[in-house]
Amino acid sequence: MEYKFYVQMDGETYGPYSAKEIKELPLLDDTLVTEESMNGRWLQACEFDFDDMVKKEFASRINDDGTINRYPQDKPQD
């Protein structure tokens, strides 16, 4: 499971952000946030449990053999 969050600030929309990335942003509780699966419905940042979403996102990357599936953005840059 990979989340794709978007944030509205100062009349602009930013994103997409993974759960880990959005958790690291200095969001105010009333910052409007949506996730791709929410079909354009926006909620205040304080209504999300980003910690739980980070755990789910990470857990979905663990393969049956215990190895971690690395996303393309995790690959080292040349």
Secondary structure as UniProt FT lines:
FT   STRAND          5..9
FT   TURN            10..11
FT   STRAND          12..17
FT   HELIX           19..24
FT   TURN            29..30
FT   STRAND          32..35
FT   HELIX           36..38
FT   TURN            39..40
FT   STRAND          43..44
FT   HELIX           45..47
FT   HELIX           50..59
FT   TURN            60..61
FT   TURN            64..65
FT   HELIX           72..74
//
